[in-house]
């Protein structure tokens, strides 16, 4: 707040030179930094401890709905359970615990396990590159499941609108029959998850 008896602005003027501004900020904070060093950097991250113990985790891959691009890369992984062997280690540069994992077994039912082949070990392939390619070519970048569901939804919506417009009973009955087929196709598209 400015004192009316002494109307001098309490705000420091910032130099137009970035170098001078940064230098002034360093000088203003220098004593705080020196105090932290003297105290042994109490807010610094402590070096974490990681056990060398190997452990296993089980997960399940998704289906067509989880594909990330317009190409279905992971068809043979849909619905599979997989088991990964994991081991933690300390990343000394980042000062945090990280984990290495490798897929070692797969299962259809989550009970009977078989060794993972090379393709299983690569895991789920994301479709980010395919998204950018589709965008560059002016195509829909969404996955094939979403495209099929949306196409079926549009077809149903169009047929419903046409049914509402027709007063000719014969044409109306044809459109209703087509609408029933389109509703069934929409339901099939929703249920076609690849499992």
DOMARLUM-360253 format. One record per residue: residue number from 0; x, y, z of N, C-alpha, C in turn. Coordinates in Angstrom, 2 decimals, decimal comma. Each point is the difference from the previous one (the first is absolute). Layout:
N
   nr      n.u      n.v      n.w     ca.u     ca.v     ca.w      c.u      c.v      c.w
  NUM        X        Y        Z        X        Y        Z        X        Y        Z
...
! end
This chain:
195
   nr      n.u      n.v      n.w     ca.u     ca.v     ca.w      c.u      c.v      c.w
    0     0,83    -1,17     0,00    -0,83     1,17     0,00     0,88     1,25     0,00
    1    -0,42     1,01    -0,72     0,77     1,23    -0,08    -0,39     0,91     1,17
    2     1,00     0,51     0,69    -0,21     0,91     1,12    -0,35     1,37    -0,57
    3    -1,19     0,58     0,31    -0,35     1,31    -0,56     0,93     1,11     0,47
    4     0,62    -0,16     1,18     0,92     1,03     0,48     1,31    -0,04    -0,78
    5     0,37    -1,22    -0,50     1,23    -0,15    -0,79    -0,35    -0,81    -1,24
    6    -0,51     0,65    -1,05    -0,54    -0,71    -1,16     1,06    -0,62    -0,92
    7     0,96    -0,71     0,56     0,99    -0,69    -0,81    -0,49    -1,44    -0,20
    8     0,03    -0,47    -1,20    -0,47    -1,36    -0,28     0,91    -1,02     0,68
    9    -0,57    -0,97     0,74     0,82    -1,02     0,65     0,48    -1,07    -0,98
   10    -0,51     0,02    -1,21     0,38    -1,00    -0,98     1,32     0,37    -0,66
   11     0,87    -1,01    -0,17     1,25     0,23    -0,68    -0,27     0,06    -1,50
   12     0,72     0,85    -0,67    -0,11     0,04    -1,45     0,79    -1,17    -0,57
   13    -0,60    -0,68    -0,95     0,66    -1,13    -0,64     0,75     0,54    -1,21
   14     1,26    -0,36    -0,06     0,83     0,45    -1,11    -0,49    -0,63    -1,29
   15     0,20     0,66    -1,08    -0,39    -0,56    -1,28     0,93    -1,13    -0,40
   16     1,15    -0,04     0,59     0,96    -1,05    -0,32    -0,30    -1,25     0,83
   17    -0,23    -1,11    -0,67    -0,29    -1,25     0,72     1,17    -0,43     0,87
   18     1,20     0,21    -0,49     1,19    -0,41     0,74     0,08     0,74     1,34
   19    -0,25     1,30    -0,02     0,03     0,78     1,24    -1,10    -0,47     0,96
   20    -1,17    -0,30    -0,53    -1,11    -0,46     0,82     0,34    -1,33     0,67
   21     0,55    -0,93    -0,78     0,36    -1,31     0,54     1,10     0,15     1,04
   22     0,99     0,85    -0,29     1,09     0,22     0,95    -0,54     0,55     1,32
   23    -0,95     0,94    -0,06    -0,58     0,57     1,20    -0,78    -1,07     0,78
   24    -0,71    -0,89    -0,72    -0,74    -1,08     0,66     0,96    -0,95     0,70
   25     1,13    -0,30    -0,63     0,99    -0,89     0,62     0,56     0,65     1,26
   26     0,35     1,28    -0,09     0,53     0,71     1,16    -1,02     0,03     1,13
   27    -1,28     0,23    -0,34    -1,04     0,06     1,03    -0,19    -1,36     0,69
   28     0,19    -1,10    -0,71    -0,24    -1,33     0,55     1,28    -0,71     0,47
   29     1,15     0,62    -0,23     1,27    -0,65     0,29     0,10    -0,43     1,46
   30    -0,38     0,88     0,93     0,11    -0,35     1,41    -0,91    -1,16     0,37
   31    -1,20    -0,09    -0,62    -0,90    -1,12     0,27     0,62    -1,32    -0,47
   32     0,62     0,02    -1,17     0,62    -1,20    -0,53     1,18    -0,42     0,87
   33     0,81     0,98     0,43     1,14    -0,31     0,87    -0,46    -0,62     1,31
   34    -1,11     0,49     0,56    -0,54    -0,58     1,23    -0,43    -1,44    -0,21
   35    -0,63    -0,30    -1,15    -0,43    -1,38    -0,28     1,20    -0,93    -0,09
   36     1,08     0,46    -0,61     1,21    -0,83    -0,11     0,57    -0,26     1,39
   37     0,03     1,04     0,83     0,52    -0,16     1,37    -0,84    -0,99     0,80
   38    -1,30    -0,03    -0,25    -0,89    -0,92     0,71     0,01    -1,41    -0,58
   39     0,76    -0,23    -1,07     0,08    -1,32    -0,61    -1,13    -0,28    -0,97
   40    -0,54     1,02    -0,62    -1,08    -0,11    -0,99    -1,15    -0,86     0,54
   41    -0,71     0,46     1,01    -1,03    -0,82     0,64    -1,18    -0,34    -0,90
   42    -0,25     0,78    -1,03    -1,14    -0,29    -0,88     0,40    -0,79    -1,24
   43     1,25    -0,38    -0,09     0,45    -0,78    -1,16    -0,57    -1,41     0,09
   44    -0,20    -0,62    -1,15    -0,52    -1,36    -0,02     1,05    -0,96     0,56
   45    -0,41    -0,80     0,95     0,90    -1,02     0,53     0,14    -1,11    -1,03
   46     1,16    -0,63     0,00     0,22    -1,10    -0,94    -0,90    -1,16     0,40
   47    -0,89    -0,43    -0,89    -0,91    -1,10     0,35     0,74    -1,33     0,07
   48    -0,65    -0,95     0,62     0,56    -1,34     0,12    -0,91    -0,95    -0,77
   49     0,58    -0,83    -0,82    -0,77    -0,98    -0,78     0,48    -1,39     0,35
   50    -0,92    -0,91     0,18     0,41    -1,38     0,23     0,30    -0,65    -1,34
   51     0,90    -0,95     0,01     0,35    -0,71    -1,24    -0,94    -1,16    -0,25
   52    -1,05    -0,10     0,78    -0,93    -1,11    -0,07    -0,77     0,02    -1,33
   53    -0,12    -1,15    -0,62    -0,79    -0,14    -1,23    -1,43    -0,34     0,40
   54    -0,96     0,64    -0,64    -1,40    -0,29     0,29    -0,78    -0,07    -1,32
   55    -1,17    -0,60     0,06    -0,82    -0,19    -1,19    -1,33     0,73     0,16
   56    -0,47     0,58    -1,10    -1,32     0,65    -0,02    -0,78    -0,54    -1,19
   57    -1,31    -0,08     0,17    -0,86    -0,48    -1,07    -0,96     1,10    -0,42
   58    -0,20     0,12    -1,31    -0,92     0,97    -0,57    -0,75    -0,66    -1,15
   59    -0,94     0,75    -0,56    -0,75    -0,51    -1,15    -0,03     1,09    -1,06
   60     0,30    -0,40    -1,25    -0,08     0,94    -1,10    -1,45     0,25    -0,36
   61    -0,26     1,12    -0,66    -1,36     0,39    -0,36    -0,47    -0,62    -1,30
   62    -0,81     0,75    -0,74    -0,57    -0,47    -1,25    -0,01     1,15    -1,02
   63    -0,83    -0,11    -1,02    -0,03     1,02    -1,07    -0,25     1,40     0,53
   64    -0,73     0,10     1,09    -0,32     1,32     0,55     1,24     0,72     0,52
   65     1,05    -0,74     0,36     1,20     0,62     0,53     1,07     0,27    -1,06
   66    -0,23    -0,40    -1,23     0,95     0,34    -1,06     0,09     1,52    -0,09
   67     1,21     0,51    -0,24     0,20     1,43     0,06     0,04     0,68    -1,37
   68    -0,09    -0,75    -1,07     0,04     0,60    -1,32    -0,93    -0,72    -0,95
   69     0,00     0,42    -1,25    -0,92    -0,58    -0,97     0,38    -1,40    -0,48
   70     1,11    -0,55     0,45     0,42    -1,34    -0,39    -0,03    -0,89     1,24
   71    -0,61    -1,18    -0,13    -0,06    -0,96     1,11     1,30    -0,81     0,03
   72     0,98     0,45     0,79     1,30    -0,67     0,08     0,01    -1,19     0,95
   73    -0,90    -0,01     0,97     0,12    -0,92     1,12    -1,07    -1,08     0,03
   74    -0,51    -0,40    -1,15    -1,11    -0,95    -0,07     0,32    -1,28     0,76
   75     1,20    -0,53    -0,15     0,34    -1,27     0,64     0,22     0,14     1,52
   76    -0,02     1,24     0,54     0,15     0,20     1,44    -1,33     0,23     0,71
   77    -1,08     0,20    -0,78    -1,28     0,35     0,60    -0,42    -1,02     1,07
   78    -0,24     0,50     1,20    -0,52    -0,82     1,08     0,99    -0,92     0,66
   79     1,26     0,00    -0,43     0,99    -0,88     0,62     0,44     0,54     1,35
   80     0,21    -0,91     0,92     0,63     0,33     1,27     1,51    -0,11    -0,23
   81     0,77     0,83     0,67     1,44    -0,13    -0,10     0,65     0,20     1,36
   82     1,13    -0,68     0,16     0,74     0,04     1,26     1,37     0,63    -0,30
   83     0,35     1,01     0,79     1,29     0,68    -0,17     0,90    -0,26     1,19
   84     1,28    -0,21    -0,30     1,02    -0,11     1,06     0,58     1,41     0,17
   85    -0,01     0,50     1,22     0,44     1,38     0,27     1,11     0,02     1,02
   86     0,84     1,02    -0,11     1,05     0,21     0,99     0,24     1,50     0,10
   87     0,08     0,49     1,22     0,23     1,42     0,23     1,50     0,29     0,04
   88     0,36     1,22    -0,36     1,37     0,47     0,12    -0,03     1,50     0,28
   89     1,10     0,51     0,48     0,09     1,42     0,32     0,67     0,73    -1,16
   90    -0,69     1,02    -0,51     0,59     0,88    -1,01     0,70     1,11     0,78
   91     1,32    -0,08     0,09     0,74     0,92     0,85    -0,04     1,43    -0,51
   92    -0,08     0,17    -1,31    -0,03     1,36    -0,54    -1,32     0,70     0,32
   93    -1,12    -0,73    -0,15    -1,32     0,58     0,29    -0,40    -0,16     1,46
   94     0,78    -0,79     0,74    -0,23    -0,24     1,42    -1,40    -0,55     0,25
   95    -0,34    -1,06    -0,75    -1,28    -0,63     0,21     0,06    -1,47    -0,38
   96    -0,95    -0,75     0,50    -0,07    -1,43    -0,28    -0,72    -0,19    -1,32
   97     0,58    -0,79    -0,86    -0,62    -0,35    -1,28    -0,14    -1,51    -0,04
   98    -0,68    -0,47    -1,03    -0,27    -1,43    -0,09     0,25    -0,50    -1,41
   99     0,64    -1,16    -0,10     0,13    -0,72    -1,27    -1,04    -1,10     0,01
  100    -0,63    -0,21    -1,15    -0,96    -1,10    -0,06     0,10    -0,69    -1,36
  101    -0,32    -1,27     0,01     0,02    -0,80    -1,22    -1,19    -0,96     0,05
  102    -0,75    -0,07    -1,09    -1,13    -0,93    -0,08     0,56    -1,39    -0,19
  103    -0,36    -0,92     0,91     0,57    -1,34    -0,04    -1,02    -1,09    -0,31
  104    -1,29     0,27     0,20    -1,01    -1,04    -0,24    -1,33     0,65    -0,37
  105    -0,80    -0,76    -0,76    -1,33     0,47    -0,40    -1,02    -1,11     0,25
  106    -1,28     0,43     0,10    -1,05    -0,97     0,27    -1,32     0,51    -0,56
  107    -0,82    -0,89    -0,54    -1,34     0,37    -0,47    -0,97     0,13     1,18
  108     0,14    -0,91     0,97    -0,97    -0,04     1,10     0,54     0,54     1,32
  109     1,28     0,35     0,07     0,58     0,49     1,23     0,41    -1,12     0,95
  110    -0,12    -1,24    -0,45     0,34    -1,14     0,85     1,10    -0,86    -0,62
  111    -0,11    -0,29    -1,30     0,96    -0,83    -0,70     0,97     0,92    -0,75
  112     1,26    -0,02     0,40     0,98     0,94    -0,54     0,94    -0,70    -0,97
  113     0,37     0,71    -1,05     0,99    -0,48    -0,97     1,09     1,07    -0,13
  114     1,21    -0,41    -0,35     1,08     1,00    -0,16    -0,36     1,01    -1,09
  115     0,40     1,24     0,22    -0,29     1,06    -0,97     0,96    -0,11    -1,17
  116    -0,54     0,19    -1,22     0,87     0,04    -1,17     0,50     1,44    -0,20
  117     0,78     0,23    -1,05     0,59     1,32    -0,23    -1,06     1,08    -0,15
  118    -1,10    -0,32    -0,70    -1,05     1,00    -0,19    -0,68     0,35     1,31
  119    -0,26    -0,98     0,83    -0,59     0,27     1,31     0,93     0,86     0,85
  120     1,31    -0,26    -0,09     0,96     0,75     0,80     0,06     1,47    -0,41
  121    -0,31     0,30    -1,24    -0,03     1,41    -0,43    -1,17     0,75     0,63
  122    -1,06    -0,73     0,36    -1,14     0,62     0,66    -0,91     0,74    -0,96
  123    -0,86     0,82     0,57    -1,01     0,75    -0,75     0,67     1,07    -0,84
  124    -0,27     0,01    -1,28     0,58     1,01    -0,90    -0,97     1,17    -0,09
  125     0,51     1,19     0,31    -0,89     1,16    -0,12    -0,04     0,45    -1,46
  126    -1,03     0,69    -0,36    -0,20     0,41    -1,38     0,21     1,49    -0,22
  127     0,88     0,60     0,79     0,20     1,45    -0,11     0,48     0,39    -1,39
  128     0,93    -0,76    -0,56     0,49     0,31    -1,35    -1,14    -0,07    -1,02
  129    -0,87    -1,00     0,15    -1,14    -0,14    -0,91    -0,96     1,17     0,12
  130    -0,14     0,54     1,21    -0,86     1,17     0,19     0,52     1,17    -0,80
  131     1,32     0,27     0,10     0,58     1,12    -0,73    -0,05    -0,20    -1,51
  132     0,19    -1,23    -0,44    -0,10    -0,29    -1,44    -1,42     0,25    -0,48
  133    -0,98    -0,48     0,75    -1,40     0,21    -0,37    -0,34     1,48    -0,04
  134     0,46     0,76     0,97    -0,26     1,44     0,02     0,64     0,68    -1,20
  135     1,23    -0,40    -0,33     0,69     0,60    -1,14    -0,71    -0,32    -1,32
  136    -0,63    -1,17    -0,07    -0,71    -0,41    -1,21    -1,46     0,45     0,01
  137    -0,42     0,66     1,06    -1,38     0,49     0,09    -1,01    -1,08     0,33
  138     0,47    -1,11     0,60    -0,91    -1,08     0,38    -0,33     0,10     1,48
  139    -1,00    -0,77     0,40    -0,42    -0,06     1,41     1,09    -0,71     0,80
  140     0,56     0,64     1,05     1,07    -0,63     0,77    -0,49    -0,93     1,11
  141    -1,31    -0,09     0,20    -0,50    -0,84     1,09     0,13    -1,48    -0,37
  142    -0,11    -0,86     1,01     0,19    -1,43    -0,26    -1,17    -0,59    -0,81
  143     0,21    -1,19    -0,55    -1,00    -0,61    -0,88    -1,30    -0,29     0,74
  144     0,08    -0,36     1,26    -1,21    -0,25     0,79    -0,85     1,27     0,05
  145     0,61     1,10     0,36    -0,72     1,28     0,10    -0,57     0,40    -1,35
  146     0,76    -0,19    -1,06    -0,48     0,34    -1,35    -1,23    -0,83    -0,36
  147     0,04    -1,32     0,28    -1,13    -0,87    -0,34    -1,24     0,36     0,81
  148     0,18     0,26     1,29    -1,14     0,37     0,85    -0,59     1,32    -0,47
  149     0,85     0,96    -0,31    -0,50     1,31    -0,42    -0,72    -0,08    -1,36
  150     0,54    -0,79    -0,92    -0,67    -0,17    -1,30    -1,38    -0,63     0,17
  151    -0,10    -1,01     0,87    -1,29    -0,64     0,26    -0,97     0,96     0,69
  152     0,51     0,80     0,91    -0,83     0,99     0,70    -0,55     1,04    -0,97
  153     0,83     0,47    -0,92    -0,44     0,98    -1,00    -1,07    -0,59    -0,90
  154     0,19    -1,26    -0,41    -0,98    -0,68    -0,86    -1,36    -0,09     0,70
  155     0,00    -0,38     1,28    -1,25    -0,09     0,76    -0,66     1,37     0,10
  156     0,78     1,03     0,30    -0,54     1,35     0,14    -0,63     0,48    -1,32
  157     0,68    -0,26    -1,11    -0,53     0,41    -1,31    -1,30    -0,73    -0,32
  158    -0,06    -1,29     0,27    -1,21    -0,77    -0,29    -1,16     0,45     0,89
  159     0,28     0,33     1,25    -1,07     0,50     0,87    -0,56     1,32    -0,53
  160     0,89     0,87    -0,45    -0,46     1,27    -0,55    -0,83    -0,21    -1,27
  161     0,42    -0,93    -0,85    -0,75    -0,28    -1,22    -1,37    -0,60     0,33
  162    -0,06    -0,87     0,99    -1,28    -0,60     0,39    -0,99     1,07     0,46
  163     0,50     1,00     0,69    -0,87     1,07     0,49    -0,54     0,86    -1,14
  164     0,71     0,06    -1,12    -0,40     0,88    -1,10    -0,99    -0,66    -0,97
  165    -0,02    -1,32    -0,09    -0,81    -0,68    -1,01    -1,43    -0,21     0,49
  166    -0,93     0,38    -0,85    -1,41    -0,27     0,29    -0,50    -1,20    -0,83
  167     0,73    -0,35    -1,07    -0,32    -1,15    -0,83     0,22    -1,27     0,83
  168    -1,08    -0,74     0,22     0,04    -1,17     0,88     0,98    -1,06    -0,50
  169     0,02    -0,26    -1,30     0,88    -1,02    -0,56     1,46     0,39     0,22
  170     0,36     1,24    -0,31     1,37     0,47     0,17     0,38     0,01     1,48
  171    -0,98     0,37     0,84     0,23     0,01     1,45     0,33    -1,40     0,50
  172    -0,74    -1,00    -0,44     0,25    -1,38     0,42     1,38    -0,48    -0,45
  173     0,42     0,40    -1,23     1,34    -0,36    -0,47     1,08     0,62     0,89
  174    -0,21     1,28     0,32     0,97     0,69     0,84     0,05    -0,59     1,41
  175    -1,17    -0,39     0,53    -0,04    -0,62     1,33     0,77    -1,32     0,00
  176    -0,17    -0,80    -1,05     0,73    -1,27    -0,10     1,50     0,27    -0,08
  177     0,38     1,01    -0,76     1,42     0,36    -0,12     0,53     0,54     1,33
  178    -0,86     0,73     0,72     0,38     0,53     1,30     0,25    -1,14     1,00
  179    -0,83    -1,04    -0,04     0,19    -1,15     0,88     1,34    -0,66    -0,30
  180     0,33    -0,14    -1,30     1,30    -0,58    -0,38     1,15     0,89     0,45
  181    -0,17     1,31    -0,14     1,04     0,94     0,41     0,20    -0,02     1,51
  182    -1,10    -0,12     0,77     0,11    -0,12     1,46     0,77    -1,25     0,38
  183    -0,27    -1,09    -0,71     0,72    -1,25     0,26     1,48     0,14    -0,35
  184     0,30     0,68    -1,12     1,39     0,23    -0,40     0,71     0,88     1,03
  185    -0,72     0,98     0,54     0,58     0,86     1,04     0,32    -0,81     1,25
  186    -0,93    -0,87     0,40     0,22    -0,86     1,16     1,19    -0,93    -0,22
  187     0,11    -0,55    -1,22     1,13    -0,87    -0,34     1,31     0,78     0,06
  188     0,00     1,25    -0,50     1,20     0,83     0,03     0,43     0,26     1,44
  189    -0,96     0,27     0,88     0,32     0,23     1,41     0,60    -1,24     0,65
  190    -0,51    -1,16    -0,37     0,44    -1,25     0,62     1,23    -0,61    -0,66
  191     0,42     0,53    -1,14     1,14    -0,57    -0,73     1,30     0,56     0,58
  192     0,37    -0,52     1,14     1,20     0,48     0,70     1,23    -0,84    -0,34
  193    -0,17    -1,04    -0,77     1,13    -0,85    -0,37     0,23    -1,13     0,97
  194    -0,80    -0,11     1,02     0,17    -1,08     0,98    -0,83    -1,20    -0,37
! end
